Amino acid sequence: MQYIEVVEEAVIKNDTVLITQRKGGPFDGLWEFPGGKIEDLESHQEALIREIREELKCIVAPIQHFKTIKYQYPDFHLTMHLYISKLIKGKPTLTEHAQLKWVSHEQLEAVKWLPADIDIIEDLKNYLKSLQ
């Protein structure tokens, strides 16, 4: 069984969060928080900054660890670390995803999520509500 460890970001702007829609592959069309695999000798924060710079051509600042999820997919085991981040430079620009959008806590359940990300939604809704 393959084990994969990734970092994802809940990039917050006002009381909304940035989400991205996958393009291609087995999870085509599903929504996720941006991020990706941690490279060798890379900290979570370094991976977060690198992934967003590569995928969305902007710069973020990780603020705090939010939640870690462990999820068993049919072909691999995933450990995912979600961080709250803020956009500090640039505008998110699509390079690998089909779409991106900023959503409020009310809109989080209106999209079809990757299975592992579903376990984050309720806690993130409550976090976004607390920002209002």
Secondary structure, 3 states (H helix, E strand, C coil): CEEEEEEEEEEEECCEEEEEECCCCCCCCCEECCEEECCCCCCHHHHHHHHHHHHHCCEEEEEEEEEEEEEECCCEEEEEEEEEEEEEECCCCCCCCCEEEEECHHHHHHCCECHHHHHHHHHHHHHHHHCC
